[in-house]
Amino acid sequence: MLLNELAKNEKNAFISLSVHTAKANGVLDNQEEVMIREYCKEMEINIFDMNNVIPLEEVYEIYSKSDLKIKKIVFLEILGLAYADGTYDGKENTFISEFANRINLPDKDAAILTELILKYLDVLGKIGSALAI
């Protein structure tokens, strides 16, 4: 949704970050793979090998130099990915917290974005229930 605002190096780093995030709990599930492919489409990345990702240290370095707005966009999208499979466990929480810390995303912003993604997911769930037959 907002990923087109990223620069080319940030887009490539985002896809790698997505794979790292999806694997944070030791499981890369089908929903997460679908989301990563959708991210590629949104950012007009034609081919991405999920086994050939940028190391996390490089990802942290790229985003630590990004504008605050980009950091917020990436954090929000990654948080959504972490919730994509319906669970958000301790390993994912630790991974997301470490990411926010390493890119110097202010705690206040991380808390606001986390609250917003939870509200968004709640609304999506309610819509799904309302549409159920």
N, C-alpha and C positions, 0 to 999 in steps of 0.2 A: 504494500500500500504506500509506504513512504520510502522504500528502498531506492527509488530512482534518484533520490537526492544525494546518494553516496557517490564519491569519486570512484574511478575504475579500480584503484588499489584497495579502496574500502569495500567495494563490491566483492572482489576476489577474497579478501580477508573474511567478509561476512559469510560466504559459502563455507569456507573452512571452519569458521567459528560455529556455524550451524551443525556441521558434522561432529565437531568436538562436543557440542552441547547435547546432541542426540545420543551420543555414546557415553555421556557422563555417568549414567546409571548402569552402564555395561550392556545396554540393549538398544540397538538401532531398530525401532519398530517400523512397520509399513507406513503408518500415518506420518511419522517423522520424515521418512524418505520422500513421500509424496509432497510434503511441505517444502523440503529442500529443492525438489525439482520445480515447484511453483516459484520459489524464490529466484531460481535461475531464469525462468521465463520472464518474471517481472523485471529482472535486471538485465535482460537480453544477453545472458550467458548461455551459449549454445551447448557446450560440452563441458562437463565437470566430472572428474574421476574422484569418487568419494574415498578412494584409497590413497589419493595423492593430495593431502591437505597441507596447508601452511602450518608450521608448528605454532602452538599457542603463544610462545614468547614473542614471535613475530606479529601475531594478531594483536597482542596487548600493546606492542610498540606502535603499530599503525594507529590504533584507536586512541591511545594516550595522547597522540598529537592532533586528533580530530577536534572540530568545534563541539561545543556542548550539545548543540542541537543534534548532530550526528551521533554522539554518544547516547543520547536519549532514544533516538530512533532505533539504533542497534540493540540497546538494552531491552526496549519494549518488544521488538520482534523476536529476540532470543528467548525472552521470558515466555512469550506466546508459544514458541516451539517446545519449550520445556514442559508446558502444560498440554501439548497436543495429544499425547497418548492417554490423557485422562488422569495421570498421576504426576505428582511433583514430590519426589522423595528427598531425603536428606543429602544424597550425593548431588542431585541436581541443584538443590538450594546452595550447597557449598560451592559448586561450580559457578553459579550465577553471581553469588556474593563475591567470589574471588575475581570474577571478570569485572564487576563494577568497581571493586577496589583497585585493581591493576590499571584501569583506564582513567582513574580519578573521577568517577561519576559521583557527585555529592550524594550522601546518604539520603538527604531530603528528597532529591529527585528520584532516586531508586525506590523509595517508599511510596511516593505519589504514583509512579508508573506501575508498581506492583499492585497497588490498590485499584488503579484503572483497569489493568488487564483482568483482574479478578471480577470486577463489575461487568466487563465486556463478556467474559466467559459465562457469567451467570445469566446475562441477557440472552446469549446464544442458546443456552440450555433451556431457558423458558420459551424461546421461540420454537425450538425443536419439539418441546413438549406440547405446545399449542398446536403445532402442525401435525402431530402424531394422530394416526387414525385409530 
